[in-house]
């Protein structure tokens, strides 16, 4: 039976579909300026190109050695700059339009150009930090045998690499693109890091699935966390019961801290002191002294 030949269906298609289409057309988001699914996919492709210059040979084809490598990298950077510059301009223009600024008080083209220059100039620094992150994973996981193994197979490398690029854009005030990147990493790795979070060097997430790190979180150097850890908010509310924006909502984690699986640490005033160890399945909403060991049960003999 062909359901479309049914009398009920035929009459409905003829009478109702145009009305439903008219209702859907009213106030529909249209993805102007390329900020639609196609634009999102292009941002993904642009980031994949960035990964090929951050980790050549691990992401994409290895470049030739010697002077030839410099030329190939320069060519790839030119292509990245062209694509990234276009998306930065679209993002800034979109932000102006949806906020009814209409570029009257700013120059979107100049803002995009400045952001492009800063982003590309920062890539060597980002790569140095990522190599430290990989070294921390190799040192912090007895199961890790090779440097290459960590880069190629550990989900934290993709998540942290994405974050370090997205955070640089976020810090420059780039709209939309940082969240597109962070949510892609979230969907691919199970690790959810808001691009606003500030994360120091030698950061390692072991296993990674279910990790959440909030926007105003600050993490020091040489920090190690395990799967299921939440660095979240105790959201402040205004008099109308709406969450307040622009306030410190997430905890600070100082240097050399270890946080074991499924620990939950909440609140903008919560500080986990240097060298502290937080046990698995703990729930923390107040600060922890440096060097303290916090567990939710007493250890056996």
Residue, then its C-alpha position, 0 to 999 in steps of 0.5 A: x500500500x502506498x500511504x500517499x495514495x490514501x484519501x485522508x493523506x491526499x486531502x491532508x497534503x493538499x489542504x494542510x501542508x501549505x499552511x504548516x509551511x507558512x507557519x514554519x516560515x514565520x520567524x524561522x532562523x535562516x542561517x544568514x552569513x553562512x552561520x548554518x550547518x554548511x558554515x559549521x562544517x566549514x569551521x570543522x574543516x578549517x580546524x582540521x587544517x589547523x591540526x595538520x600544522x600543529x601535529x603534521x604527520x599525526x593529522x594529515x600528511x607529514x610534510x617534507x623535511x628541511x626547507x621544503x617543510x617550511x614552504x609547505x607549512x607556509x602554504x598551508x597557513x596561507x590557506x588556513x588564514x584565508x578560510x579562517x579570516x572569512x569565518x571570523x568576518x562572518x561571525x563578527x558581522x552576525x554578532x553585530x546584526x543580531x545585536x542591532x549594531x549594524x556595524x555602526x560602532x565598530x569595523x567588523x572587517x578590522x576586528x576579524x583581521x586583528x583576530x586572524x593575525x593574533x590567532x595564526x601568530x599564536x599557533x607556535x605557542x599553542x603547539x608548545x603547550x600541547x606538547x607539554x600536555x602530551x608529555x604530561x599524559x605520557x608521564x601520568x599514565x603507566x599504560x602509555x608507552x609511546x609519545x605517538x600513541x598518546x597523540x593518535x589515540x588519547x581523546x584528551x589530546x583532541x579535546x585539549x587541542x580544540x580547547x586551546x585554539x577555541x580559548x584563544x578565539x574566545x579571549x579575543x571576543x570571537x562570537x560563535x566559532x569557539x562554541x562550535x569548536x568546543x561542542x564538536x570536541x564534546x561530541x567526539x570525545x565525551x569531554x565538555x570544556x567551555x572555551x572560556x575556561x582558563x587552563x594551565x600547562x601540562x594538563x592531563x585528562x585520563x580516560x575523559x568520558x563525562x568530564x565537564x569544565x565550566x566557563x569561569x573555571x581556572x585550572x593551574x599547571x600540572x593538573x590531572x583529572x579523571x573521567x566523570x569529573x565535573x568542575x561546575x557552577x552553583x548558579x547565582x540567580x537574580x530577583x526574577x529567578x534567572x541565572x546571572x551572567x558575567x559572574x564567577x560561577x566555577x571553581x579554581x584548581x591550583x597547581x599539581x592537583x589530582x582529581x579522581x573519577x566522578x568527583x564534583x566540585x562546584x562554585x565560583x568561590x571554591x578553590x582547590x589548593x596546590x597539591x591537593x588530592x580529591x578522591x573519587x565520587x566526592x562532592x565539594x562546594x567549599x575550598x580545600x587547603x593546599x596539600x589536603x587529601x579529601x575522600x568520601x569514605x575512610x580507607x581500610x587498613 
